[in-house]
Amino acid sequence: MKINKKLKIAAGSVLGVFLLLFVVLVVHIATAKPLVYDNASMQLSRIDFNEPIDSLMAKQITSDMKSIAGVKNPLVVAKNNVVVYYHDMSVANSEQVYNQLMKKGNYNAKRYIISTALASKEVCPVMDKNSFNYKFSRGIQRIFN
């Protein structure tokens, strides 16, 4: 009898904790407000280099990119011969940044331009719309909104 009573208490405790955490999750989803980012004018762009990038060249490219107005966080990926950077669209577009970089150094590179099919595709880097997490969250939000 004592084992049976202890087993009931343990099962009840586990169920209670699960129920409590589930309620907290539902309340969090229902009350969470979407984050507002003030980066509507920021864009991610890329420049592909046709030559290998060594460490000295990577430093020079980073220095040249940082000196261009509107460019933020240039990242040289030497193993892929690529430079990825953010730029403020209100200051300069990717073509202007590319042209200024080519003037600063004698680089053998080309600007990466995505296809129109890829550009029109909706992208969410956080959640897959077919996942259980996304569908569950949307369901909870619909109930409370």
Secondary structure, DSSP 8 states (H G I E B T S, - for coil): -HHHHHHHHHHHHHHHHHHHHHHHHHHHHHH------S-TTEEEEEEEESS---HHHHHHHHHHHHTSTTEEEEEEEGGGTEEEEEEETTT--HHHHHHHHHHHS---EEE----HHHHTS---SS--TTSHHHHHHHHHHHHH-
